[in-house]
Amino acid sequence: MLVTRHLDGVPASLVRLSVQLGVDACVSSCNTSGNLYPDPTTVNKIVDIRLVSCARICFPRSGFSSICIDMNSDSSSFKGQTVLVTGAAQGLGKASSFAFGRRGARVAMVDLNELLLNETVAELRNQGGVECTGIVANIAEAGAPQAIVESTMKHFGSLNVLVNNAAVSSVEALLDVTESEWDKVFAVNVKALFFLLQAAARVMKTAGGGRIINVSSPGTRMTLTNYTSYATSKAAVDYITRTAAANLGPYGITVNAIAPGRMDTPMQRITEESNAAAMGVDLKSYIQSRTVDIPMRRRTDPEEVAEGIVWLATQAASYVTANRLNISGGLEID
């Protein structure tokens, strides 16, 4: 006999907390259909579990019936919705794709790296049978944004959320910026982002609404010497976000931006390696120096930032538009 307690709407972070109470437990998670997997996992004191749609945690008691807690997340809130994520093969794009997929969304994943994208798509499909597809594309090529949206519509028949995540970085001081470097950064970070937004918005307008989340950067409001092209391109993203929100609001489309703080992504690693080399310091010391100046005294990770992206697409954020959500640990304070 099981004594069961139901906790509806419990986020994944609380599930992780529940199984770090210092006792042994059996954990069963659910697939995207909401069905418990038949074989529970016995855990010893600590386990890192993320909800797909629900979980059951049982605590055995000697001589007594087990106490079980059934937890249901808000994972079903995106069932029937299609989410398009750019730069989805790794980093924040991958984390965002997985976060939406765990909540029942169909995910169209776009990236230039075909091999890595195929691996990520396969990995997501194996996480409880998430419905997803990979779209190999260079978003900076002429006509690519429209083709990506059309491909998404052809595959899934709808488009409800766009996560404009793909970007390239640049580490150059103002006097060293070349015209080719400037054009490369703006082609991806600004031009492609804008026309993806435009193509997606046309579909969303016809459908009666949608959500668009652009990825910005704290760098647009900080005094930096080596990010001239990159920070300027992200400042453009901020304005595109505001003007798009004003234009698209009457059609039920919200447009917001997020500004992630320093996190461990491939692009961040490349940037920090370049900066450390240019300054003549070892990488470990350089990373440490860029961590202690964060008010929270720690870095974030793609999974943490992805939760902010997901929130902006939920019903809870239906009246939030033209905003920029800073997930920087206080690195940038408006």
C-alpha beads as a LAMMPS data file, in Angstrom:
LAMMPS data file: protein, C-alpha beads

334 atoms
333 bonds

1 atom types
1 bond types

-500.0 500.0 xlo xhi
-500.0 500.0 ylo yhi
-500.0 500.0 zlo zhi

Masses

1 110.0

Atoms # bond

1 1 1 0.000 0.000 0.000
2 1 1 1.283 3.444 -0.924
3 1 1 0.506 6.623 0.936
4 1 1 0.491 9.236 -1.830
5 1 1 0.745 13.001 -1.696
6 1 1 0.048 15.059 -4.819
7 1 1 1.922 18.302 -5.486
8 1 1 0.714 19.957 -8.681
9 1 1 2.748 22.567 -10.518
10 1 1 5.996 21.744 -8.750
11 1 1 8.993 22.915 -10.811
12 1 1 11.920 20.658 -11.587
13 1 1 14.185 22.512 -9.166
14 1 1 11.955 21.453 -6.264
15 1 1 12.066 17.852 -7.385
16 1 1 15.848 17.968 -7.142
17 1 1 15.511 19.423 -3.638
18 1 1 13.059 16.722 -2.549
19 1 1 15.541 13.952 -3.191
20 1 1 18.411 15.685 -1.457
21 1 1 16.936 15.249 2.018
22 1 1 19.589 12.805 3.176
23 1 1 17.495 9.656 2.853
24 1 1 17.270 6.856 0.337
25 1 1 14.390 7.007 -2.142
26 1 1 13.003 5.436 -5.292
27 1 1 12.339 7.814 -8.164
28 1 1 10.144 7.193 -11.211
29 1 1 9.931 9.868 -13.873
30 1 1 7.444 10.264 -16.718
31 1 1 7.734 10.461 -20.456
32 1 1 6.211 13.278 -22.487
33 1 1 2.862 11.448 -22.508
34 1 1 2.698 11.683 -18.736
35 1 1 3.151 7.950 -18.112
36 1 1 5.473 6.728 -15.371
37 1 1 8.370 4.612 -16.535
38 1 1 7.870 1.091 -15.103
39 1 1 11.242 0.699 -13.393
40 1 1 11.996 3.204 -10.612
41 1 1 15.544 4.271 -9.872
42 1 1 16.848 3.763 -6.357
43 1 1 18.853 6.763 -5.276
44 1 1 21.079 7.253 -2.288
45 1 1 20.577 10.635 -0.697
46 1 1 21.268 12.757 -3.770
47 1 1 19.983 12.622 -7.315
48 1 1 19.706 15.243 -10.034
49 1 1 16.350 14.745 -11.729
50 1 1 14.548 17.040 -14.118
51 1 1 10.850 16.646 -14.636
52 1 1 9.580 15.655 -18.064
53 1 1 5.950 15.945 -17.064
54 1 1 5.786 14.276 -13.658
55 1 1 7.666 12.159 -11.172
56 1 1 6.973 9.846 -8.243
57 1 1 9.356 9.766 -5.300
58 1 1 8.882 6.980 -2.728
59 1 1 10.511 6.933 0.693
60 1 1 10.549 3.432 2.227
61 1 1 9.834 3.107 5.950
62 1 1 10.797 0.041 7.938
63 1 1 7.643 -1.829 9.016
64 1 1 5.380 0.715 7.410
65 1 1 3.990 1.485 3.971
66 1 1 6.147 3.622 1.718
67 1 1 5.296 7.278 1.493
68 1 1 5.151 8.428 -2.117
69 1 1 4.964 11.924 -3.488
70 1 1 3.541 12.441 -6.965
71 1 1 4.797 15.615 -8.560
72 1 1 3.388 17.185 -11.694
73 1 1 5.198 20.016 -13.394
74 1 1 3.793 22.487 -15.868
75 1 1 5.418 20.430 -18.606
76 1 1 2.171 19.908 -20.506
77 1 1 1.757 23.644 -21.062
78 1 1 3.471 23.465 -24.462
79 1 1 1.789 20.333 -25.773
80 1 1 0.557 20.970 -29.283
81 1 1 2.853 23.975 -29.717
82 1 1 5.813 24.317 -32.052
83 1 1 9.004 26.043 -30.955
84 1 1 11.735 27.138 -33.381
85 1 1 15.218 27.509 -31.866
86 1 1 18.285 28.763 -33.718
87 1 1 21.826 27.830 -32.723
88 1 1 20.254 24.703 -31.267
89 1 1 23.105 22.191 -31.536
90 1 1 24.872 23.260 -28.346
91 1 1 24.962 25.765 -25.526
92 1 1 21.900 27.872 -24.740
93 1 1 20.103 26.812 -27.931
94 1 1 20.396 23.155 -26.990
95 1 1 19.306 23.810 -23.405
96 1 1 16.289 25.794 -24.632
97 1 1 15.309 23.047 -27.066
98 1 1 15.441 20.467 -24.279
99 1 1 13.539 22.705 -21.850
100 1 1 10.651 23.143 -24.295
101 1 1 10.785 19.499 -25.355
102 1 1 10.476 18.319 -21.746
103 1 1 7.316 20.380 -21.527
104 1 1 5.674 18.677 -24.475
105 1 1 6.551 21.078 -27.307
106 1 1 7.470 20.076 -30.830
107 1 1 10.895 21.557 -31.504
108 1 1 12.447 22.695 -34.791
109 1 1 16.187 22.969 -34.182
110 1 1 18.362 25.062 -36.485
111 1 1 22.141 25.035 -36.717
112 1 1 24.970 25.284 -39.236
113 1 1 26.889 22.345 -37.745
114 1 1 25.104 19.370 -39.307
115 1 1 26.948 16.627 -37.438
116 1 1 26.487 18.184 -34.015
117 1 1 22.881 19.116 -34.778
118 1 1 22.028 15.543 -35.751
119 1 1 23.545 14.278 -32.504
120 1 1 21.567 16.804 -30.448
121 1 1 18.301 16.034 -32.235
122 1 1 18.816 12.312 -31.626
123 1 1 19.594 12.980 -27.968
124 1 1 16.410 15.004 -27.529
125 1 1 14.282 12.367 -29.254
126 1 1 15.609 9.795 -26.806
127 1 1 14.442 11.922 -23.886
128 1 1 10.956 10.515 -23.642
129 1 1 10.121 10.615 -27.333
130 1 1 10.177 14.371 -27.882
131 1 1 8.963 15.291 -31.359
132 1 1 11.713 17.331 -32.983
133 1 1 13.462 17.951 -36.273
134 1 1 16.803 19.408 -37.322
135 1 1 17.169 22.123 -39.947
136 1 1 20.708 22.613 -41.233
137 1 1 21.094 26.207 -42.372
138 1 1 23.356 29.224 -42.437
139 1 1 20.882 31.799 -41.143
140 1 1 22.986 34.640 -42.583
141 1 1 22.448 33.512 -46.179
142 1 1 19.941 35.414 -48.295
143 1 1 16.506 33.819 -48.059
144 1 1 17.515 31.459 -45.244
145 1 1 15.204 32.927 -42.556
146 1 1 12.119 32.532 -44.748
147 1 1 13.176 29.032 -45.805
148 1 1 13.661 27.999 -42.159
149 1 1 10.176 29.148 -41.187
150 1 1 8.673 27.456 -44.225
151 1 1 10.479 24.223 -43.362
152 1 1 9.146 24.392 -39.808
153 1 1 5.606 24.947 -41.046
154 1 1 5.896 22.107 -43.544
155 1 1 7.099 19.692 -40.878
156 1 1 4.847 20.670 -37.966
157 1 1 2.079 22.807 -39.499
158 1 1 2.408 25.575 -36.914
159 1 1 4.839 27.974 -35.259
160 1 1 4.066 29.315 -31.802
161 1 1 7.429 30.311 -30.327
162 1 1 10.648 31.614 -31.864
163 1 1 13.878 31.605 -29.867
164 1 1 16.340 33.808 -31.757
165 1 1 19.468 32.447 -30.120
166 1 1 22.111 31.940 -32.854
167 1 1 24.966 34.436 -32.729
168 1 1 28.667 34.882 -33.355
169 1 1 31.085 36.608 -31.029
170 1 1 33.936 38.992 -31.741
171 1 1 36.804 40.061 -29.526
172 1 1 38.375 43.192 -30.958
173 1 1 39.140 46.640 -29.612
174 1 1 37.537 49.570 -31.411
175 1 1 40.654 50.542 -33.349
176 1 1 41.188 46.950 -34.478
177 1 1 37.714 46.195 -35.855
178 1 1 37.797 45.349 -39.538
179 1 1 34.995 45.862 -42.010
180 1 1 34.769 42.141 -42.711
181 1 1 34.525 41.313 -39.002
182 1 1 31.815 43.938 -38.497
183 1 1 29.824 42.605 -41.447
184 1 1 30.137 38.992 -40.245
185 1 1 28.843 39.822 -36.775
186 1 1 25.955 41.952 -37.992
187 1 1 24.956 39.447 -40.682
188 1 1 24.196 36.819 -38.027
189 1 1 23.407 38.777 -34.873
190 1 1 21.236 41.469 -36.444
191 1 1 20.190 40.849 -40.047
192 1 1 19.404 37.150 -39.719
193 1 1 17.731 37.669 -36.349
194 1 1 15.508 40.414 -37.751
195 1 1 14.382 38.512 -40.818
196 1 1 13.748 35.343 -38.815
197 1 1 11.603 37.432 -36.503
198 1 1 9.780 38.949 -39.463
199 1 1 9.114 35.608 -41.149
200 1 1 7.931 34.037 -37.908
201 1 1 5.753 37.034 -37.054
202 1 1 3.902 36.779 -40.352
203 1 1 2.958 33.190 -39.548
204 1 1 2.032 34.086 -35.968
205 1 1 -0.108 37.004 -37.111
206 1 1 -2.154 34.686 -39.287
207 1 1 -2.446 32.197 -36.417
208 1 1 -3.605 34.850 -33.968
209 1 1 -0.552 35.197 -31.771
210 1 1 2.805 33.864 -30.661
211 1 1 5.941 34.472 -28.627
212 1 1 9.328 35.705 -29.807
213 1 1 12.372 35.697 -27.542
214 1 1 15.610 37.310 -28.740
215 1 1 18.927 36.664 -27.017
216 1 1 20.750 39.876 -26.132
217 1 1 23.727 40.462 -23.835
218 1 1 24.608 42.401 -20.661
219 1 1 27.468 43.810 -22.735
220 1 1 25.191 46.384 -24.355
221 1 1 25.007 48.298 -21.073
222 1 1 28.531 47.763 -19.805
223 1 1 31.727 49.668 -20.535
224 1 1 33.775 47.122 -22.452
225 1 1 36.840 47.659 -24.612
226 1 1 37.128 44.412 -26.582
227 1 1 33.535 43.699 -27.640
228 1 1 32.843 46.612 -29.968
229 1 1 31.171 44.707 -32.805
230 1 1 29.443 42.123 -30.620
231 1 1 28.026 44.510 -28.019
232 1 1 26.884 46.938 -30.699
233 1 1 25.080 44.147 -32.537
234 1 1 23.315 43.124 -29.325
235 1 1 22.276 46.735 -28.726
236 1 1 20.575 46.516 -32.102
237 1 1 18.819 43.362 -30.896
238 1 1 17.446 45.332 -27.943
239 1 1 15.917 47.938 -30.225
240 1 1 14.573 45.364 -32.654
241 1 1 12.883 43.745 -29.653
242 1 1 11.173 46.966 -28.597
243 1 1 10.039 48.074 -32.023
244 1 1 8.825 44.567 -32.877
245 1 1 6.833 44.442 -29.644
246 1 1 5.166 47.733 -30.510
247 1 1 4.341 46.601 -34.040
248 1 1 3.211 43.074 -33.233
249 1 1 1.327 43.583 -29.985
250 1 1 -2.010 44.199 -31.740
251 1 1 -1.725 40.713 -33.266
252 1 1 -1.275 38.941 -29.939
253 1 1 2.480 38.485 -30.396
254 1 1 4.811 39.266 -27.516
255 1 1 8.458 40.073 -28.182
256 1 1 11.039 40.057 -25.416
257 1 1 14.775 39.676 -24.982
258 1 1 16.925 37.937 -22.415
259 1 1 20.441 38.982 -21.458
260 1 1 22.328 35.950 -20.120
261 1 1 25.274 36.434 -17.835
262 1 1 28.570 34.605 -18.065
263 1 1 27.913 30.916 -18.599
264 1 1 29.803 27.888 -19.800
265 1 1 29.081 27.640 -23.510
266 1 1 31.369 26.902 -26.480
267 1 1 31.165 30.536 -27.616
268 1 1 32.006 31.801 -24.127
269 1 1 35.010 29.485 -23.902
270 1 1 36.382 30.656 -27.241
271 1 1 35.898 34.291 -26.241
272 1 1 37.631 33.860 -22.896
273 1 1 40.517 31.946 -24.402
274 1 1 41.040 34.795 -26.886
275 1 1 40.857 37.449 -24.180
276 1 1 43.205 35.600 -21.843
277 1 1 45.755 35.147 -24.632
278 1 1 45.507 38.811 -25.618
279 1 1 46.087 39.890 -22.008
280 1 1 48.923 37.437 -21.489
281 1 1 47.311 35.732 -18.484
282 1 1 46.465 32.101 -17.870
283 1 1 42.906 31.071 -18.632
284 1 1 42.036 29.868 -15.126
285 1 1 43.018 33.187 -13.538
286 1 1 41.147 35.128 -16.204
287 1 1 37.939 33.129 -15.669
288 1 1 38.226 33.584 -11.916
289 1 1 38.581 37.354 -12.338
290 1 1 35.396 37.367 -14.416
291 1 1 33.505 35.468 -11.736
292 1 1 34.346 37.368 -8.549
293 1 1 32.955 40.608 -9.999
294 1 1 29.492 39.046 -10.386
295 1 1 27.330 40.015 -7.377
296 1 1 26.085 36.412 -7.064
297 1 1 29.733 35.247 -7.071
298 1 1 28.996 32.422 -9.479
299 1 1 28.362 31.806 -13.130
300 1 1 25.130 30.630 -14.622
301 1 1 24.620 27.717 -16.981
302 1 1 22.565 27.292 -20.176
303 1 1 19.906 25.237 -18.384
304 1 1 19.273 27.994 -15.844
305 1 1 18.961 30.666 -18.526
306 1 1 16.723 28.420 -20.636
307 1 1 14.159 28.428 -17.817
308 1 1 13.873 32.194 -18.244
309 1 1 13.316 31.771 -21.964
310 1 1 10.609 29.194 -21.315
311 1 1 8.891 31.474 -18.812
312 1 1 8.623 34.263 -21.381
313 1 1 6.704 31.825 -23.593
314 1 1 4.267 30.717 -20.903
315 1 1 0.774 31.975 -20.204
316 1 1 2.129 33.547 -17.017
317 1 1 4.059 36.017 -19.196
318 1 1 1.209 36.774 -21.588
319 1 1 1.220 40.490 -20.676
320 1 1 5.010 40.834 -20.763
321 1 1 6.355 42.396 -23.951
322 1 1 9.045 44.879 -25.064
323 1 1 11.067 43.802 -22.033
324 1 1 14.587 42.573 -21.493
325 1 1 15.059 39.923 -18.821
326 1 1 18.516 40.101 -17.267
327 1 1 19.742 36.692 -16.123
328 1 1 23.211 37.848 -15.190
329 1 1 23.497 37.398 -11.442
330 1 1 23.545 41.173 -11.068
331 1 1 26.413 41.691 -13.504
332 1 1 24.229 44.219 -15.259
333 1 1 21.899 46.249 -13.076
334 1 1 19.473 48.599 -14.842

Bonds

1 1 1 2
2 1 2 3
3 1 3 4
4 1 4 5
5 1 5 6
6 1 6 7
7 1 7 8
8 1 8 9
9 1 9 10
10 1 10 11
11 1 11 12
12 1 12 13
13 1 13 14
14 1 14 15
15 1 15 16
16 1 16 17
17 1 17 18
18 1 18 19
19 1 19 20
20 1 20 21
21 1 21 22
22 1 22 23
23 1 23 24
24 1 24 25
25 1 25 26
26 1 26 27
27 1 27 28
28 1 28 29
29 1 29 30
30 1 30 31
31 1 31 32
32 1 32 33
33 1 33 34
34 1 34 35
35 1 35 36
36 1 36 37
37 1 37 38
38 1 38 39
39 1 39 40
40 1 40 41
41 1 41 42
42 1 42 43
43 1 43 44
44 1 44 45
45 1 45 46
46 1 46 47
47 1 47 48
48 1 48 49
49 1 49 50
50 1 50 51
51 1 51 52
52 1 52 53
53 1 53 54
54 1 54 55
55 1 55 56
56 1 56 57
57 1 57 58
58 1 58 59
59 1 59 60
60 1 60 61
61 1 61 62
62 1 62 63
63 1 63 64
64 1 64 65
65 1 65 66
66 1 66 67
67 1 67 68
68 1 68 69
69 1 69 70
70 1 70 71
71 1 71 72
72 1 72 73
73 1 73 74
74 1 74 75
75 1 75 76
76 1 76 77
77 1 77 78
78 1 78 79
79 1 79 80
80 1 80 81
81 1 81 82
82 1 82 83
83 1 83 84
84 1 84 85
85 1 85 86
86 1 86 87
87 1 87 88
88 1 88 89
89 1 89 90
90 1 90 91
91 1 91 92
92 1 92 93
93 1 93 94
94 1 94 95
95 1 95 96
96 1 96 97
97 1 97 98
98 1 98 99
99 1 99 100
100 1 100 101
101 1 101 102
102 1 102 103
103 1 103 104
104 1 104 105
105 1 105 106
106 1 106 107
107 1 107 108
108 1 108 109
109 1 109 110
110 1 110 111
111 1 111 112
112 1 112 113
113 1 113 114
114 1 114 115
115 1 115 116
116 1 116 117
117 1 117 118
118 1 118 119
119 1 119 120
120 1 120 121
121 1 121 122
122 1 122 123
123 1 123 124
124 1 124 125
125 1 125 126
126 1 126 127
127 1 127 128
128 1 128 129
129 1 129 130
130 1 130 131
131 1 131 132
132 1 132 133
133 1 133 134
134 1 134 135
135 1 135 136
136 1 136 137
137 1 137 138
138 1 138 139
139 1 139 140
140 1 140 141
141 1 141 142
142 1 142 143
143 1 143 144
144 1 144 145
145 1 145 146
146 1 146 147
147 1 147 148
148 1 148 149
149 1 149 150
150 1 150 151
151 1 151 152
152 1 152 153
153 1 153 154
154 1 154 155
155 1 155 156
156 1 156 157
157 1 157 158
158 1 158 159
159 1 159 160
160 1 160 161
161 1 161 162
162 1 162 163
163 1 163 164
164 1 164 165
165 1 165 166
166 1 166 167
167 1 167 168
168 1 168 169
169 1 169 170
170 1 170 171
171 1 171 172
172 1 172 173
173 1 173 174
174 1 174 175
175 1 175 176
176 1 176 177
177 1 177 178
178 1 178 179
179 1 179 180
180 1 180 181
181 1 181 182
182 1 182 183
183 1 183 184
184 1 184 185
185 1 185 186
186 1 186 187
187 1 187 188
188 1 188 189
189 1 189 190
190 1 190 191
191 1 191 192
192 1 192 193
193 1 193 194
194 1 194 195
195 1 195 196
196 1 196 197
197 1 197 198
198 1 198 199
199 1 199 200
200 1 200 201
201 1 201 202
202 1 202 203
203 1 203 204
204 1 204 205
205 1 205 206
206 1 206 207
207 1 207 208
208 1 208 209
209 1 209 210
210 1 210 211
211 1 211 212
212 1 212 213
213 1 213 214
214 1 214 215
215 1 215 216
216 1 216 217
217 1 217 218
218 1 218 219
219 1 219 220
220 1 220 221
221 1 221 222
222 1 222 223
223 1 223 224
224 1 224 225
225 1 225 226
226 1 226 227
227 1 227 228
228 1 228 229
229 1 229 230
230 1 230 231
231 1 231 232
232 1 232 233
233 1 233 234
234 1 234 235
235 1 235 236
236 1 236 237
237 1 237 238
238 1 238 239
239 1 239 240
240 1 240 241
241 1 241 242
242 1 242 243
243 1 243 244
244 1 244 245
245 1 245 246
246 1 246 247
247 1 247 248
248 1 248 249
249 1 249 250
250 1 250 251
251 1 251 252
252 1 252 253
253 1 253 254
254 1 254 255
255 1 255 256
256 1 256 257
257 1 257 258
258 1 258 259
259 1 259 260
260 1 260 261
261 1 261 262
262 1 262 263
263 1 263 264
264 1 264 265
265 1 265 266
266 1 266 267
267 1 267 268
268 1 268 269
269 1 269 270
270 1 270 271
271 1 271 272
272 1 272 273
273 1 273 274
274 1 274 275
275 1 275 276
276 1 276 277
277 1 277 278
278 1 278 279
279 1 279 280
280 1 280 281
281 1 281 282
282 1 282 283
283 1 283 284
284 1 284 285
285 1 285 286
286 1 286 287
287 1 287 288
288 1 288 289
289 1 289 290
290 1 290 291
291 1 291 292
292 1 292 293
293 1 293 294
294 1 294 295
295 1 295 296
296 1 296 297
297 1 297 298
298 1 298 299
299 1 299 300
300 1 300 301
301 1 301 302
302 1 302 303
303 1 303 304
304 1 304 305
305 1 305 306
306 1 306 307
307 1 307 308
308 1 308 309
309 1 309 310
310 1 310 311
311 1 311 312
312 1 312 313
313 1 313 314
314 1 314 315
315 1 315 316
316 1 316 317
317 1 317 318
318 1 318 319
319 1 319 320
320 1 320 321
321 1 321 322
322 1 322 323
323 1 323 324
324 1 324 325
325 1 325 326
326 1 326 327
327 1 327 328
328 1 328 329
329 1 329 330
330 1 330 331
331 1 331 332
332 1 332 333
333 1 333 334
